[in-house]
Amino acid sequence: MLFGSSGIRRVFDQELIQIALQAGSELGSRGNTLILGTDTRTTNGILASALISGFLSSEGDVKTTGIVPTPVVAFAVRTASAGCMVTASHNPEEYNGLKLFNPDGSSFTKVQQETLSRQLGTSDPADWTHQGNLSSIDAITPYTDSILDKVHVNHELKVLLDCGCGAGSTVSPGLLSHLGATPVCINCHPSGHFARPSEPVESNLLFIPEMMKTTGARVAVVHDGDADRMMAFDEQRRFIDGDHLLMLFTSYLGARNVVTTVDASMAIEEIAEVRRTPVGDSFVSEELRSWGEFGGEPSGAWIFPKQSYCPDGPYAAALFCEIAGEWNIADVLDAMPHYPVLRESMHRLDSREVLRAIGADNPTNGVRLSSEDGWCLIRASGTEPKIRFTAEGKTLQKAKEMLDCGQELVRREKTA
């Protein structure tokens, strides 16, 4: 399977270079202009060059942005036919890949992904008289100007900012400063070697509370490698889980219609009408194109349709700082519902077959069992011979009941 839940992503190798070349050639045959950006990985040069070569050879023009966050590319695509970000997002440095965007900033849909996958390697290069043109553009200025028009921050707010040595380093420090906040920057120099594991989960950020205490920062925000994600810490130096960040943004924006994923807490349904998608920001993005005022998933991908349909870490960081200047976020979070969540996995060599047998159209999207006071999501791992279970209940007992229900459904299923 070429595409995952958020673009093409794999350990860097010769095949990935070939994929980039062929993807560029196929994309060039469809439209006349491509916006191309990269994160900070050491393999970005060769992958970007391969994609550029393919696109130019199909008579397309390429405009490069240099190292920028993924949402900067998505925002700039409104002036082009398509966009591509060379990145592996929060994966370790040895990975790389491609994220593809439509002119409205949305990720390529499932249909677009399947079409591109089928047609890789079928386009012939144009002759020497019909090659495209390569140029560079400033994509950061219009992107940050757009945020500066929408967000306003208390000038006395001191915020700890950790970009993880990723692409967010080129935007978020300056953006927060221009908004009037006082960012205390750590890991804000672009590097192909991340200062910490790139995924912004609590276990990778255990040093943040002490850094907040030392620097006197009121709150903290962190990015992953390409800064399409943003996670945060409140005034009590507590990590804010993705479900409660989803509810915080929903409440502050006054959003009544929200799109999120099947693994998000049912608590969001207490404050908004919700539509759920499979796990993956591209699915959230696709649904938001026709319904909803705000969307996101608990991994830290927050989508603001008035900006674009791409998860936007710097925008989310700016908005979080605006909220921190007006609300006591810790008090707001404490007043929100907190329901027990249980996660377990089961080793099954036949994981994908089992998921199909119990009704999943796509094993990695899984099956969600729901009741009035709880739910259980059953998914096949995309990387290991495992079935993963996530269960939530309004009480711990209900969460255990839903987990048991999901596991029993799998145990009863025997495949050939």
C-alpha positions in Angstrom: 0.0 0.0 0.0 1.6 3.2 -1.2 -0.4 5.7 0.9 -0.9 5.6 4.6 -3.3 7.7 6.7 -1.3 10.8 6.0 0.6 10.6 2.7 3.5 8.4 1.6 5.9 7.5 4.4 8.6 4.9 4.7 12.3 4.3 5.6 14.4 6.2 3.1 15.7 3.9 0.3 16.2 3.8 -3.5 12.6 2.8 -4.0 11.4 6.0 -2.3 13.5 8.1 -4.6 11.9 6.3 -7.6 8.5 6.9 -6.1 9.2 10.6 -5.8 10.4 10.8 -9.5 7.3 9.0 -10.8 5.0 11.0 -8.6 6.4 14.2 -9.9 6.1 13.0 -13.4 2.4 12.0 -12.9 1.5 15.2 -11.0 3.2 17.3 -13.7 1.0 15.7 -16.4 -2.2 16.8 -14.5 -1.5 20.5 -13.6 0.9 23.2 -14.6 2.2 24.5 -11.2 3.4 22.7 -8.0 4.3 24.3 -4.7 7.1 22.2 -3.1 8.4 22.4 0.5 10.5 20.3 2.8 11.1 19.7 6.4 14.6 19.4 7.9 15.6 15.8 7.1 18.9 15.1 5.6 17.3 13.1 2.7 15.0 16.0 1.6 17.4 17.3 -1.0 17.5 14.1 -3.0 13.8 13.4 -2.7 12.9 17.0 -3.6 15.2 16.9 -6.6 13.7 13.6 -7.8 10.2 15.0 -7.6 11.2 18.3 -9.3 12.8 16.3 -12.1 9.7 14.3 -12.7 7.4 17.4 -12.6 9.6 19.5 -14.9 9.9 16.7 -17.4 6.1 16.7 -17.7 6.0 20.4 -18.7 5.0 21.5 -15.2 6.4 24.5 -13.3 7.7 24.0 -9.7 7.9 26.8 -7.1 10.0 25.8 -4.1 9.5 27.2 -0.6 12.6 25.8 1.1 12.3 24.4 4.7 8.8 25.3 6.0 6.1 23.7 8.1 3.6 21.6 6.1 0.7 24.0 6.6 2.7 26.8 4.9 2.8 24.6 1.7 -0.9 23.9 2.1 -1.7 27.6 2.4 0.4 28.5 -0.6 -1.3 25.9 -2.9 -4.2 28.2 -3.5 -2.0 29.9 -6.1 -1.1 26.5 -7.8 -2.5 23.3 -9.1 -1.1 21.0 -6.4 1.3 21.0 -3.4 3.8 18.6 -2.1 5.6 18.5 1.2 8.7 16.3 1.5 8.4 15.0 5.0 7.8 12.0 7.2 6.1 14.1 9.8 6.7 12.8 13.4 8.6 9.6 12.2 12.3 9.2 13.1 15.0 10.8 11.0 15.6 7.7 8.8 12.1 8.0 7.4 10.9 10.3 4.7 7.9 10.7 2.4 5.5 12.9 0.5 2.3 14.7 1.5 0.1 15.9 -1.4 -2.3 18.8 -1.3 -5.2 20.2 -3.4 -5.5 24.0 -4.0 -7.8 24.4 -1.0 -5.1 22.9 1.3 -6.8 19.6 1.7 -4.9 16.3 1.5 -5.4 14.2 -1.6 -8.5 12.1 -1.1 -8.6 8.3 -1.1 -9.7 8.4 -4.7 -6.9 10.7 -5.7 -4.4 8.5 -3.9 -5.6 5.4 -5.6 -5.5 7.0 -9.0 -2.0 8.3 -8.5 -0.8 4.9 -7.2 -2.2 3.1 -10.3 -0.6 5.6 -12.7 2.9 5.8 -11.3 5.4 5.1 -14.0 3.0 5.5 -16.9 3.8 9.1 -17.9 6.5 9.7 -20.5 8.7 12.8 -20.3 8.2 15.6 -22.7 11.0 16.4 -25.2 13.6 19.1 -24.5 11.5 21.9 -26.0 8.7 21.4 -23.5 10.3 21.3 -20.1 8.9 23.2 -17.1 10.4 26.0 -15.1 11.9 26.0 -11.6 11.7 29.0 -9.3 11.5 29.8 -5.5 8.9 31.8 -3.6 8.4 33.3 -0.2 5.5 31.3 1.2 6.1 32.2 4.9 5.2 35.9 4.7 1.6 35.5 3.3 1.0 32.5 5.6 2.0 34.4 8.8 0.2 37.6 7.7 -3.0 35.6 7.4 -2.6 34.3 11.0 -1.7 37.8 12.3 -5.0 39.0 10.9 -7.0 36.4 12.7 -5.2 35.9 16.1 -4.4 38.3 18.9 -2.2 37.4 21.9 -1.8 39.1 25.3 1.5 40.9 25.1 2.6 39.7 28.5 2.3 36.0 27.8 5.5 34.1 28.2 5.3 30.7 26.4 7.8 27.9 26.2 8.1 26.8 22.5 9.7 23.5 21.5 10.0 22.9 17.7 11.9 19.7 18.1 14.6 21.0 15.6 11.9 20.6 12.9 10.4 22.8 10.3 8.3 24.7 12.8 11.6 26.5 13.7 11.3 28.6 10.6 7.9 30.0 11.5 6.6 29.6 15.0 9.3 31.6 17.0 8.8 34.7 14.7 5.0 34.2 14.5 4.5 34.2 18.3 6.9 37.2 18.7 5.0 39.2 16.0 1.7 38.4 17.8 3.1 40.0 20.9 3.9 36.9 23.0 7.3 36.3 24.5 8.4 32.9 23.3 11.2 31.1 25.2 12.6 28.9 22.4 14.2 25.5 22.9 15.1 23.1 20.0 14.1 25.9 17.6 17.0 25.5 15.1 16.3 23.5 12.0 18.3 20.2 12.0 18.1 16.9 10.2 18.7 15.3 13.6 15.9 15.8 16.1 16.8 16.8 19.7 14.0 14.5 21.0 11.7 11.9 19.5 9.6 14.0 17.1 6.1 12.8 18.0 4.7 15.3 20.5 3.4 12.7 23.1 3.8 13.2 26.8 6.5 10.5 27.2 8.7 12.4 24.8 8.2 15.7 26.6 8.9 14.9 30.3 11.5 17.7 30.5 9.0 20.4 29.6 7.4 21.0 33.1 10.8 21.7 34.6 11.8 24.0 31.7 8.6 25.9 32.3 9.4 26.3 36.0 13.0 27.4 35.3 12.0 29.9 32.6 8.8 31.2 34.2 6.8 30.3 31.1 3.0 30.4 31.8 2.2 27.7 29.1 4.1 25.6 26.6 3.5 24.5 23.0 5.4 21.8 21.1 5.5 20.7 17.4 6.5 17.5 15.6 9.0 17.4 12.7 6.9 19.2 10.0 4.8 21.2 12.5 1.4 20.1 11.3 0.9 19.0 14.9 0.7 21.0 18.1 0.4 19.8 21.7 0.5 21.9 24.8 1.0 22.3 28.6 -1.3 24.4 30.9 -0.5 26.9 33.6 0.0 24.0 36.1 2.6 22.6 33.8 0.4 19.6 32.9 0.4 18.0 29.5 -2.9 18.5 27.8 -4.1 15.3 26.1 -5.5 15.6 22.6 -9.1 15.0 23.6 -9.1 18.0 25.9 -7.3 20.2 23.4 -10.0 19.3 20.9 -12.6 20.3 23.4 -10.7 23.5 24.4 -10.5 24.7 20.8 -14.1 23.8 20.2 -15.3 25.7 23.2 -13.2 28.8 22.5 -14.2 28.9 18.8 -17.8 28.3 19.7 -17.8 25.6 17.0 -21.1 23.7 16.9 -20.2 21.2 14.2 -16.9 19.3 14.7 -15.2 16.6 12.7 -12.9 14.2 14.6 -11.8 10.6 14.4 -13.2 7.3 15.8 -10.6 7.2 18.5 -11.5 10.6 20.1 -13.2 10.8 23.4 -17.0 10.8 23.5 -16.8 13.8 25.8 -16.6 16.1 22.6 -20.2 15.0 21.9 -21.3 16.9 25.0 -20.4 20.3 23.6 -20.8 19.9 19.8 -22.5 17.9 17.1 -19.8 15.5 15.9 -19.1 13.5 12.8 -16.4 10.8 13.0 -13.9 9.6 10.4 -11.3 6.8 10.3 -8.0 7.7 12.1 -5.9 10.0 9.9 -6.0 13.8 9.3 -6.7 13.3 5.6 -10.1 11.8 6.4 -10.9 14.7 8.8 -9.8 17.1 6.1 -12.0 15.4 3.5 -15.1 15.5 5.7 -14.5 19.2 6.6 -14.7 20.2 3.0 -18.5 19.5 3.1 -19.4 19.9 6.8 -18.1 21.4 10.0 -16.5 24.5 11.5 -13.4 22.9 13.1 -11.8 19.5 13.1 -8.9 17.5 14.5 -7.7 14.3 16.0 -6.2 13.6 19.4 -2.7 13.1 17.9 -2.4 16.9 17.8 -3.6 17.6 14.2 -5.9 20.6 14.3 -7.7 21.9 11.2 -9.2 25.4 10.9 -11.1 25.6 7.6 -11.0 29.4 7.5 -7.3 29.1 7.2 -7.0 25.8 5.1 -8.0 22.2 5.3 -4.5 21.1 6.4 -3.6 20.4 10.1 -1.9 23.6 11.2 0.6 23.5 14.1 1.7 27.2 14.1 -1.9 28.4 13.8 -2.9 26.2 16.6 0.1 27.4 18.7 -0.9 31.0 18.1 -4.6 30.4 18.9 -3.6 28.5 22.1 -1.6 31.5 23.2 -4.6 33.7 22.5 -6.7 31.5 24.7 -4.1 31.5 27.5 -4.1 35.3 27.4 -7.9 35.3 28.0 -8.7 32.2 30.0 -7.1 30.2 32.8 -6.8 27.1 30.8 -6.1 24.8 33.7 -9.4 25.8 35.3 -11.3 25.3 32.1 -9.7 21.9 31.6 -10.6 20.8 35.2 -14.2 21.6 34.5 -14.3 19.4 31.5 -15.4 15.7 31.7 -12.6 13.2 32.0 -13.5 9.6 31.2 -11.3 6.5 31.7 -9.6 5.2 28.5 -8.0 1.7 28.2 -5.6 0.6 25.5 -4.4 -3.0 24.9 -3.1 -5.0 22.0 -3.4 -8.7 21.0 -0.8 -10.6 18.9 -2.5 -12.0 15.8 -0.7 -13.1 12.6 -4.1 -13.0 10.9 -5.0 -9.5 12.2 -6.2 -8.1 8.9 -8.3 -11.2 8.1 -9.9 -11.0 11.5 -10.9 -7.4 11.1 -12.4 -8.1 7.7 -14.3 -11.0 9.2 -15.9 -8.8 12.0 -17.0 -6.2 9.5 -14.2 -3.8 8.8 -14.0 -2.5 5.2 -10.4 -1.4 5.9 -8.6 -3.4 8.7 -6.5 -0.4 9.8 -9.5 1.8 10.0 -11.1 -0.9 12.2 -14.5 -1.4 13.7 -16.1 0.8 16.5 -18.5 -0.7 19.0 -20.7 1.8 20.7 -23.1 2.0 23.6 -24.7 4.8 25.5 -21.9 5.1 28.0 -18.9 3.7 26.2 -17.2 2.5 23.1 -14.4 0.2 21.9 -12.3 0.7 18.7 -10.8 -2.5 17.2 -8.0 -1.9 14.6 -5.4 -4.0 12.9 -1.9 -2.5 13.3 -0.5 -1.2 10.0 3.1 -2.1 11.0 2.9 -5.2 13.3 0.9 -8.5 13.5 -1.3 -7.0 16.2 -4.9 -6.0 16.8 -5.2 -2.8 18.9 -8.0 -2.0 21.2 -9.0 1.4 22.6 -12.0 1.6 25.0 -13.6 4.5 26.8 -16.4 4.5 29.4 -18.1 7.1 31.6 -16.9 4.8 34.4 -13.8 2.6 34.7 -16.1 -0.4 34.9 -17.9 0.6 31.6 -14.5 1.0 29.9 -13.5 -2.5 31.0 -16.8 -3.9 29.8 -16.3 -2.3 26.4 -12.7 -3.6 26.2 -13.8 -7.1 27.1 -16.6 -6.9 24.5 -14.1 -6.0 21.8 -11.6 -8.6 22.8 -14.2 -11.4 23.0 -15.4 -10.5 19.5 -11.9 -11.0 18.2 -11.3 -14.2 20.2 -14.4 -15.9 18.8 -13.2 -15.2 15.2 -11.3 -18.0 13.6 -9.7 -17.5 10.2 -8.4 -20.2 7.8 
